[in-house]
Amino acid sequence: MADEFTVPPAASPGDRVAVIAPSSGAAAAARNVLTLGLDRLRDVFDLEPVVYPTARQSDRYLRDHPEARAADVHAAFRDPEISSVFATIGGDDQLRVLKHLDPDVLRENPTRCFGMSDNTNLALFLWNQGIVSFYGGQILNQVATPGFLPEYTERYLREALFEESIGEIEPAEQWTDDVVDWGAEDYVEQEPEYEDTDGWHWHGDRPVAGRLWGGCLAILRWQLAADRYLPDPAALDGEILALETSEVLPSADRVRWTLQAMGERGLLERFDGVLVGRPQTRHRFGDRSDDERLAYRRDQRDAIRSMLDRYNPEATAVFDLEFGHTNPTVPIPIGGRVEIDPETETIRFP
């Protein structure tokens, strides 16, 4: 495990950036969405996207060739003309890619990397090498949001791309988890249904600071089960845990059970603070009423609070942050330092 962390060099307007598929091959089936994401990298951020082979490959091919996904990661990090790496989308088997990654290649060529969901695996692998990466900025579901790119997303992705740090973040005024069909012919023109946020929810009153570790809760569960790539538990002492749940919409009980396992393993107690992303509440196979969606978010908060009260009562937690499977988003730095102050209700990435 690394003793020190490196924030890879910032990008500059006009830079070449890699677009890779280290997880699933959804981009090959949603070419209109990928094209929108590439256009936004060019037109909004003045970057020149370089599409690597995996981003054009089918899901079946990528499942059969985890080594090819690792090869694209290596190639993107090695290329001195590539200043940032963007994952197209997540998936459910990136854990199989990690054994094909060469830690020396990543350590010797630190590059800003953006992705979330299943890309938690890559983020935590980079964490083990002492390389900060960004949980967010994923092409299909964040850069290529239909209708318009939220100003909030653009603002913080610019910070993560072009600045040394994100600095203090603020709650968004509106959010959405509206599911727009990627296959729709008018996908680009469709506007998701946005609604007002009710801000962040605070738990605990102790100011805390530490390095961020974590990501998608489902992937953390798989990492715990595989037990091949976790850091030494002592390396997590005093750090900050990041959690968010996926489009699978796990029940509050499932969230509680995972945290209970972390508690019984002696991991949950090690963190001084917890940041929790606003959960997705809609499902592409059926919608829920507004009351059901509110209850889902409330029950998830209660489940997490109950496990903190049991295993880590001194921890400070903040719920419903803008990272994860909803929009807009902040690309939070996994491995970066974060300061959380309940008195002023501020969160800062120095």
N, C-alpha and C positions, 0 to 999 in steps of 0.2 A: 504494500500500500504506500502511496505517496506521502511524504512528510510535508511537502509544499504544493500549492496549486498554481497553475498557470492559466491566466485568461488569454486565450489566443488573440493575436493582433486583430484590431478592428478592420473592417472592410472600408473601402472608399467608393464613392460614385464612379461608375464606369468599370468596376472590377468584374472579372469573370467569377461566376459562382456555380458550383456543381449541383445538379438535381439527380438524386439517386433513389432507388427503391430498396432499402435495407430490410424491409419487412414484406408486405404483400404487393401483388401486381395489379392493384386496382386502377392505377393510372393508365394501364394499357386498355382497360375496358371503359374508361371515362376520359377519352382523349379531349373532348370539349372542355372538361374541367381543367385538365392539365394545361391545355392551351391558354385558358384564361389566367391560370397561375403564372405561366411563363410571361405572358403579356404584362401582367402587373409587376413582375420583377423588373422588366425593362422600362415600362412607362411610368410607374409610380416611384420605384427606388433607383432607377438609372443603373441597373445591373445587367450584365450579359450572362444569361443562364446557359450552361453547357449541360445538355441532357446526356447522361451516362447510359450505357446499355441496359442496366436493370430497369430503368424508368420506362422502357419501351417493352419489356418482357411480360409475358402472361403470368398470371398467378400460379398456374400449374408449373411452369418452368422454374419460377423462383422457389416454389416449395421443393422441387426436386434438386435444386442447386443452391443450397445455402452458401457454398464456397464462392459462388459467383457474386452474391450480395456482399460478402466480405471483401472480395477483390475490388469491387467498386468503391467501398469505403477506403481501402488502402490507396487506390489510384487517386481518389479525390484529395485525400490528405497529403499525398506525396507531391502533387502538382503545385509547384511554386506560384503558378499564375492563378490558382483558385484560392480565394480569400474566405469563402464560406461554403458550407455544405448544407443543402436542404433535403430532407426526406419528403417523398411524395405523400406518404400516408402510413398508417400503422398496420396492424394485422394481429396475428396470434401465434407466431412461431419464431420470432427473432431470437429467442433463446438458443435456437439451434445454430445461429450464425456465430455466436460468441467464440466457440472453440476454434473457428477458422481465423479469428483476428490475431494479428501480431502486435502485442503491446508496444514493442520497440518502434514500429512504424508510426504509431499514434503519438507516442511520447516525443519522438524526434521531429514530428511535423504537426504541432498543435494548430488546429484550424477551427474556426467557429462553426458549430454544428447545430442545426435546428430540426426539431422533431418532437413528437409526443406520443402518447398511447403506448403501442408496442415498442416504440423507440426508447422507452424507459430502459430497456435492456442495454442499448448502446450508451445511453447517458450514464448509467451506473458503471458500465465497463470503463468509460472515460474517467469517471470519478475515481475509480481505483488507480488510474494512471496519473491522477492529479491534474486533469484537464477539465476546465469548466466548459459546459455545453448549455444549450438553451432549450427549455421545455416549452415549445411553441414555435410559431413561424412555419408550421407544416403547410405544404403546398395546396393539396386538394381541399382540405376542410377549413383552412384559416386564411391563407393568401388568396385563394380562389373562391371566397364566399360570393354567392350570387347577388346580383343587384348592385351593390357598391361595397367597397372595402371600408369598414368602419374607421372613422378618424382615430378612435382609441387604439385599434389594432395597428394602424399605420404609425402612429406616434411612438408606441413602445417597441415595435419591430425596428424602426429607425434607430432608436436608442441602442437596442441590442446589436444591431449591425455595425453602426458607425461610431459609437462612443465607447469609452473605457468602462463605463458602468451605466446602469439604468437609472440609478438615483431613487428618489422617493416616488412611489406609485400612488395612484388615487383610485377610488372606486369608479366604475363606469356608471353612467346615468341610465343606460338601457342595455338589455341583453336579449339573446335569443337562443333557443334550442330547437327552433322550427326546422323540420326535416324537409329539405327540397330534393326531389329526385334528380340524381345526376344524369339520368337518361332522358330527362325532359328536353325537347328540342329548343325551348326558350329558357333553358336554365340560366343563361347569363342575365336575362332581363328580369327574372323572378325576384321578388323582394321577400325575404323571410319576415315573419311576424316578430317584431321587437316589442318588448314590454319594459316598464320601469323597474329598476332594481330597488331593493330595500336596503342597499348598502352592505357593509361587512358586519358579521356577528362576532363579538369578542367573548373570550372565555379566559378568566384569570386576570390578574392585575400586576404581574411582575414583568418589567422590561427584560428582554432576552436578546441575545445575538449569537450567531453561529453560522456554520456552513450548511447549505441546503443539500439534503439527500432525499431521494424518493422519486415519486412520479405517479403513474397509474397504479391504483391499488391492486388490480388483477395481476399486473406484471410483478409487483412486489410479492404477491402470494406465490406465483410460480418460481420466483427467485428463491424464496424461502424453502419451497418444496425441493428444488434442484440442489440447493446448498453448495453450489460450485463457485459462485462469483461474488458472494457477499464479502464486505470488508470485515476485518477483525472488529468484533463488537466494541472494543475500547476506542476504536477510531471514530465511533459515533457519539461518544460522550460529549455533551454540551452542544451538539449540533441541532439543526432545525429540520424536522420531517415535513416533506411535501406530500400531500395525498389528493387524489381526485379519482372519481369513478367514471366508467366508460359508458358507451351507448348500450351496453348490455343491461344497464339499469339494475344493478344488484340490489337485493333487499337490504333493509337496515340490519337484519340478522346476519346476512353474509358479511357485511362490512364489520359488524361487531365481532364475528367469529375470527376474521383475519387479524384484527387488532388484538383480540384475546390471545391468539397464538403468538403474536409478537410480544405480548406482555409475559406470557408463560416462558418464552424463550429468553427473557431478560433484555429485550431490545427496546421496547416501547419506553421503558423508564429512563433510557439514556439520553433522550432528546429533551432539550430545554424548551422547545416550542414546536408548534405544528401549524402549517399553513394548509388550508383545505380549499380546493377549487370548487366553484359553484357546480353542482351536479346537473347533468342532463336529465330531463324528466319526461321527454317525449320519445316515442319509439316509432321507427319507420313501419312497423307492422300494426300500429294502432295508437290512437291518441288517448289521453286521459283528461278528465275535467280539471278546471283550474284548482278546485279544492283538493283533488287527488295529487296534483303536482306540488302544491304547497305542503301537503302532508308528507310527501316523499322527501322533500328537502328537510323539513322539520325532524322527521324520524331519523334521517341519516345523521343530522347534527347531534341528536340525542344519543344515538348509538356511539358515536365517537366520544362525546363528552363522558359517557358512562365508563368507557374503557380508560380514559385519561384519569377520571376520578379514582378508579380502582388501582391502576398501575403507575400513574405519574401525576399525582394531584397538584404538584407545583408547576406543571407545564402551562405555558400561555399558548392559547390557540386562537386562530382567526379563521372564520368560515365564510364561504361564498365569495372567494376571490376570483379574479378574472384569469384563470388558467385552467386548461383541460379541454373538455369536449363541448363546451358552449362558446358562443362568440358575443362580444369581442374578447380579445386575449392580450395578456402580457407574456412575452417569452421569459419566464423566470430562469435565472442562472443556476443550474444544478452544479454544485461545487463552489458557487459564489457565496459570499458572505451576505447576511441579511440581518437587519436590526428591526426589532418589533417593540413598539412602545404603546402599551394599553392606555396610559394616561393621556397621551396626545392622539391616540388612535392613528398612528402612523406606521408605515412599513417602508423601509429604505434599503436599497441594495447599493452599498457604498463602492 
